[in-house]
Amino acid sequence: MEIFSALLQGFATAVSPINLVWAFVGCVLGTAVGVLPGIGPAVAVAMLLPITAKVDITASMIFFAGIYYGAMYGGSTTSILLNTPGETASMVTAMEGNKMAKSGRAGAALATAAIGSFLAGTIATVLVTLFAPAVAEFAVKLGPPEYFLLMVLAFTTVSAVLGQSTLRGMTSLFLGLALGLVGMDQISGQARYTGGVPELLDGVEIVLIAVGLFAVAEVLYYAIFEGRVVETQNKMSRVYMSGRDWRRSVPAWLRGTAIGAPFGCIPAGGTEIPTFLSYAVEKKFAKGADKEEFGTRGAIEGVAGPESANNATVTTALIPLLTLGIPTSNTTAILLGAFQNYGIQPGPQLFTTSAALVWALIASLYIGNLMLLVLNLPLVKLWVQLLKIPKPQLYAGILIFATVGAYGMRQSAFDLVLLWVIGCLGVLMRRFDFPTAPVVVGMILGPLAEAQLRNAISIGEGSARVFVERPMSIWLLVVIVAVLLLPRLWKRVQARRGAALPGGGVRP
């Protein structure tokens, strides 16, 4: 009962007029930040930190929290309508959501993304309310071997489910891993694969890769291969979800929430792993006509699941931040800096020393999720109007936003050249059916996996046995082997069954 009384006090603080205004402004700004490609919540929070220097800390944290999860809502909009993710977490949404938009179901895709985000965010907030200290205590017990194997699991899953060929998926993944090695070595400090270019000492910016492979490549591919084709306007069959869409979305929302919530508690690469794992799960669970929509007309489960996983991860990432002072993403790292600017150090004592602040922040999560649902659902009809803009003007606008966003990060002309080189690479990958998402995943998780592998080997004193000496490591190894082998074994079993039936199949 102490938790509920503290939460009620938090609501009393959060619903004050000034705090509601800050929450609303944060949600609106966050949605806008998510829509614009190249500008993520981390950049937005960092830019707005000086503005709130004289603002009350509770209002300031509520404002930043609104930007934080508002950006995750907004990122799905351009991913679905324009195949241009505003955030790396929205890459998976773009894969099926944009195909739904092209087949006239943009309204259903936007609706399932908004409702799934609200449901997952609310459930995850309940988890933050009830289980923050206990979950964080479990997460801190995981060591480098578990983190490394968790990332290997993400690599194998992503490469196996994206694209038409596992070989092409693995090739794209290794390209991303290679790009992730560019820059200063995390441990020795030596420059690697920079070619003597000073701008590459800090590595290749992930925003450049994501915007180049998705936004710029989309525009160039259209201009080169599709620009001469006169396309008819997408027919909007409906703006909202049908009964069949609801039946398919509800289980995907719940599965995505169950996958995403635990990942927010561990520093294992942010929202990318749970969103890709959710996509893989939905593709495996789909059957018959529903499965045939994946990669063709667009499967609504491929939007509902990853969007729920995304928002569940974002919300539960506050657990280790508040209870341990450990940020698990770029944005939570900046939020940690915001706390420290006010002389407050998040950690186990925060719930006692600054209880009013913590519970007001948690209460604002419930309010913010409701605000975002109310803001986003009525705007579905408005967002869908983007599809009526002629393609040349629309794509010119995308290219301008992408270029300005890329240049705005470091004001570097080299970044613009690199952006266009990456865009041309994205065109070639699309032309020859190489999936682009594994490149981004490999680049994001590659350096993290390398660091965790080195730490794990150090713990094992140079022996790889450290990966089979811990229960969680063994369990993860079993899952990785299952992901790699079970689909192939299942295909062989199905082929043999088909060959055994009268007139069915040919024995391999």
Secondary structure, DSSP 4 states (H G I P E B T S, - for coil): -HHHHHHHHHHHHHTSHHHHHHHHHHHHHHHHHHHSTT--HHHHHHHHTGGGTTS-HHHHHHHHHHHHHHHHHHHHHHHHHHS--SSGGGHHHHHHHHHHHHTT-HHHHHHHHHHHHHHHHHHHHHHHHHHHHHHHHHHTT--HHHHHHHHHHHHHHHHHHSSS-HHHHHHHHHHHHHHHT-EE-TTT--EES-TT-GGGTT---HHHHHHIIIIIHHHHHIIIIITTS-PPPPP-S-SS--HHHHHHHHHHHHHHHHHHHHHTTS-SSTTHHHHHHHHHHHHHH--HHHHHTTTTT--THHHHHHHHHHHHHHHHTHHHHHHH----SHHHHHHHHHHHHTT---STTHHHHTHHHHHHHHHHHHHHHHHHHHHHTTTHHHHHGGGGS-HHHHHHHHHHHHHHHHHHHH--HHHHHHHHHHHHHHHHHHHTT--SHHHHHHHHHHHHHHHHHHHHHHHTTT-GGGGSSSHHHHHHHHHHHHHHHHHHHHHHHHHHHHHHSTT-----
